[in-house]
Amino acid sequence: MARTEGDTWDLASSVGATATMVAAARAVAGREPEPLIDDPFAAPLVRAVGVEFFTKIVDGEITFDSGDDSGAARLMTDVMAVRTRFFDDFFADAMAAGPPQIRQAVILASGLDSRAYRLDWPAGTTVFEIDQPAVIEFKTGTLAALGATPTASLHTVAVDLREDWPAALKEAGFDTSAPTAWIAEGLLVYLPPEAQDRLFDAITALSAPGSRLATEYHPDAGASIGERTRALRDQWQGHGFGAGIPDVADLFHTGARTPPADYLAALGWQVSAEPRPDVFARYGREFRVTEELAALRDSMALTAVTPA
């Protein structure tokens, strides 16, 4: 189902279902012989959402390998492992950097992200999670029922990013005078081009000197991700993939958009960009793709800092 203005979702529908798919991939990645990540909450959260296909994945009834190391399923696991580790390390590095010291973090469109519960945050750190009200309510309630305790002071902000989220963030206790570490993981393709620009405008306005930001950019506006998902559908057709699960490509907003590195630089950020294959190599993984998914090589991992 294509996006509509003001559309909403939970973790079993529309954009929310993609967060559950990502969590399923993280759960699988954490079971590898030499895992890059450890997310003990991914599988329980996926099971709690209750989408049968994703539950089968985390329970090992459907594998991501399927005997094809270059296929879309294998790539999905590798991408999520490397991407998760990249953003994990970003937070660790941001908290260790300075001066000024950063003790405030914001996770935009947090979905089933469990970093507030699984990362080793320095004492005195406050983490803000922003997402749709139904998503925030489900995740916090499920983790509480599991007995999970945040490893930082956690403030949830139940607001749509298309609304006045900066005001909601400040009402939740965000300190505009303190440097902040921001992540926008797997988010930009779900925003219209102009909304992407407004997001960066708002982040810049809220960022004290010394703040840091990490995100990712797909020059083809996510078309290669859509192709990967269609390949997954073909590969897992007999396992129920697609039943109640949206076509990811229908959820993206296409159209020309300003490359984030250029836009952030114009706003005064000092930006570093790293191609996806280089990020893979840094973590000891080979980036292997089929010809149909070759455009994924052009995806960039971005980090930026405001001058202190």
C-alpha positions in Angstrom: 0.0 0.0 0.0 1.4 3.4 -1.0 1.9 6.2 1.5 -0.7 8.8 2.1 -0.5 12.2 3.8 -0.8 11.8 7.6 -0.7 7.9 7.4 0.0 6.1 10.7 1.2 2.6 11.5 2.0 0.1 14.2 4.8 -2.4 14.1 2.9 -4.9 12.0 1.9 -2.5 9.2 3.3 0.0 6.7 6.6 1.6 7.8 6.3 -0.1 11.2 6.6 -3.6 9.6 9.9 -2.6 8.1 11.2 -1.9 11.6 10.1 -5.4 12.6 11.9 -6.8 9.5 15.1 -5.0 10.5 14.9 -6.3 14.1 14.5 -9.9 12.7 17.7 -9.4 10.6 19.5 -8.1 13.8 18.4 -11.2 15.7 19.8 -13.4 12.9 23.0 -11.4 12.7 23.5 -11.8 16.4 23.5 -15.6 16.1 26.4 -15.7 13.6 29.6 -17.5 14.6 31.6 -14.2 14.9 28.8 -11.7 15.3 29.3 -8.0 14.8 26.4 -7.1 17.1 24.6 -8.4 20.1 21.0 -7.4 20.4 19.3 -9.7 23.0 16.0 -7.8 22.7 15.5 -8.1 18.9 14.0 -11.6 18.8 11.7 -11.1 21.8 10.4 -7.9 20.3 9.8 -9.5 17.0 7.9 -12.4 18.6 5.8 -9.9 20.5 4.8 -8.0 17.3 3.4 -11.3 16.1 3.9 -11.2 12.3 4.2 -14.9 11.6 6.8 -14.7 8.8 9.2 -12.6 11.0 8.6 -14.8 14.0 9.6 -17.8 11.9 12.8 -16.0 10.9 13.9 -15.3 14.5 12.9 -18.9 15.6 15.1 -20.3 12.8 12.3 -21.9 10.8 13.3 -19.7 7.9 17.0 -19.1 7.3 18.6 -16.0 5.7 21.2 -18.1 4.0 19.3 -20.4 1.7 22.6 -21.6 0.3 23.3 -18.4 -1.7 25.9 -16.2 -0.2 25.4 -13.4 -2.8 21.6 -13.4 -2.5 19.3 -10.8 -1.1 18.7 -12.7 2.1 22.4 -13.0 2.9 22.9 -9.4 2.0 20.1 -8.3 4.3 21.7 -10.0 7.3 25.1 -8.5 6.4 23.8 -5.0 5.8 21.9 -5.0 9.1 24.9 -6.3 11.0 27.2 -3.7 9.6 24.7 -0.9 9.7 23.8 -1.6 13.4 27.5 -1.8 14.4 28.2 1.5 12.5 25.6 3.3 14.5 26.5 1.6 17.8 30.1 2.7 17.3 29.0 6.2 16.4 27.4 6.6 19.8 30.3 5.1 21.6 32.8 7.4 19.8 30.5 10.4 20.2 30.3 9.8 24.0 34.1 9.4 24.2 34.9 12.5 22.1 35.2 16.1 23.3 35.5 18.6 24.7 32.7 19.4 24.8 31.5 16.2 26.5 28.3 14.7 25.0 25.8 13.1 27.4 22.6 13.6 25.4 21.5 11.3 22.5 18.5 11.3 20.2 17.3 8.3 18.2 15.0 9.5 15.4 12.3 7.1 14.2 13.5 4.6 16.8 11.2 1.7 15.9 12.5 -1.5 17.6 15.9 0.0 18.3 17.0 -1.2 21.8 20.2 0.8 22.2 18.8 2.6 25.2 18.8 -0.8 26.9 21.8 -2.6 25.5 24.6 -0.1 25.0 27.0 0.8 27.8 26.2 4.4 28.1 28.4 6.7 30.3 26.9 7.8 33.6 24.7 10.8 33.3 23.6 10.1 29.7 20.0 10.9 28.6 18.6 9.1 25.6 15.5 10.4 23.7 13.6 8.0 21.4 11.2 9.6 18.9 8.6 7.6 17.0 4.9 7.2 16.3 2.8 6.8 19.5 1.7 3.2 18.8 5.4 2.2 18.2 6.7 3.9 21.4 3.9 2.4 23.5 4.4 -1.1 22.2 8.1 -1.2 22.5 8.4 0.3 26.0 5.5 -1.8 27.3 7.0 -5.0 25.8 10.5 -4.3 27.1 9.1 -3.5 30.6 7.2 -6.9 30.5 10.5 -8.6 29.7 12.1 -7.0 32.7 14.5 -4.9 30.6 16.0 -1.8 32.2 17.4 1.1 30.3 21.1 1.6 30.7 20.7 5.4 30.4 18.0 7.9 31.5 15.4 7.1 28.8 12.8 9.7 27.6 10.4 8.5 25.0 8.8 11.1 22.7 5.6 9.8 21.0 5.3 12.1 18.0 5.2 11.8 14.2 8.3 13.4 12.6 6.0 15.1 10.2 4.6 17.1 13.2 6.3 19.6 15.5 8.7 17.0 17.0 11.2 19.6 18.1 8.6 21.1 20.5 7.7 17.6 21.8 11.4 16.8 22.3 12.0 19.9 24.3 8.9 19.2 26.4 10.4 15.8 27.1 13.4 17.5 28.7 15.8 17.9 25.8 18.5 20.5 26.6 19.2 22.8 23.6 22.3 24.1 25.3 24.0 20.7 25.6 25.8 19.0 22.7 23.9 16.0 21.3 24.6 12.8 19.4 21.9 12.2 16.8 21.2 9.2 14.6 18.8 8.9 11.7 19.1 5.2 10.8 17.1 3.8 7.9 15.0 6.9 7.9 15.6 9.3 5.0 14.0 7.2 2.2 10.7 7.3 4.1 10.7 11.1 4.1 9.7 13.3 1.1 12.7 15.3 -0.2 11.5 18.5 1.4 10.9 16.8 4.7 14.4 15.5 4.7 15.7 19.0 4.4 13.3 20.2 7.2 14.6 17.4 9.4 18.2 18.5 9.0 17.1 22.2 9.5 15.5 21.2 12.8 18.4 19.1 14.0 20.8 22.0 13.2 18.6 24.4 15.1 18.6 22.1 18.1 22.3 21.2 18.1 24.7 23.0 20.4 28.3 23.3 19.3 30.1 20.0 19.4 27.0 18.0 18.5 27.3 15.0 16.2 25.1 13.3 13.7 25.1 9.9 11.8 22.8 8.9 9.0 22.9 7.1 5.7 22.1 8.1 2.1 21.0 6.1 -1.0 21.6 8.2 -4.2 18.9 6.1 -6.0 16.3 7.2 -3.4 16.0 3.7 -2.1 15.2 2.0 -5.4 18.0 -0.6 -4.8 16.5 -1.4 -1.4 13.1 -2.0 -3.1 14.8 -4.4 -5.5 16.4 -6.2 -2.6 13.0 -6.6 -1.0 11.4 -7.9 -4.2 14.3 -10.4 -4.4 13.5 -11.5 -0.9 9.8 -11.9 -1.9 10.8 -14.2 -4.8 13.2 -16.2 -2.6 10.7 -16.7 0.2 7.4 -16.8 -1.7 6.6 -20.3 -0.4 7.2 -19.3 3.2 4.5 -16.7 3.5 6.6 -13.6 2.8 4.2 -10.9 1.6 1.2 -11.9 3.7 0.3 -8.7 5.4 3.8 -7.3 4.7 4.0 -4.2 2.6 6.1 -3.8 -0.5 8.9 -1.7 0.9 9.4 0.2 -2.3 5.8 1.5 -2.0 6.7 3.2 1.3 9.6 5.3 0.0 9.3 8.8 -1.2 11.0 9.3 -4.6 12.0 12.4 -6.4 15.1 14.5 -6.6 16.6 15.4 -3.2 19.6 17.2 -2.1 22.4 14.8 -1.0 22.6 15.0 2.8 26.3 15.6 2.8 25.9 18.7 0.7 22.9 20.0 2.6 24.5 19.5 6.0 27.7 21.1 4.9 25.7 24.2 3.7 24.2 24.3 7.2 27.7 24.5 8.8 28.3 20.8 9.7 31.7 19.2 9.0 30.7 16.0 7.1 32.5 12.7 6.4 31.0 10.2 3.9 32.0 6.6 3.6 30.8 4.3 0.8 29.0 1.1 2.0 31.7 -1.3 0.7 34.3 0.6 2.7 32.2 0.3 5.8 31.9 -3.4 5.2 35.6 -3.7 4.8 36.3 -1.8 8.0 34.3 -4.4 9.9 35.9 -7.3 8.1 33.0 -8.1 5.8 33.1 -8.5 2.0 30.3 -6.6 0.2 29.0 -9.1 -2.3 25.9 -8.3 -4.4 24.2 -9.5 -7.5 24.1 -7.4 -10.6 20.5 -6.5 -9.8 21.5 -5.1 -6.4 24.7 -3.4 -7.6 23.4 0.1 -6.9 23.6 -0.6 -3.2 27.4 0.0 -3.6 26.7 3.7 -4.0 25.0 4.0 -0.5 26.9 6.2 1.9 27.3 6.2 5.6 27.5 9.8 6.9 28.9 11.4 10.1 28.9 15.0 10.8 29.9 17.4 13.6 29.1 21.0 14.4 32.2 23.1 15.2 32.7 23.4 19.0 
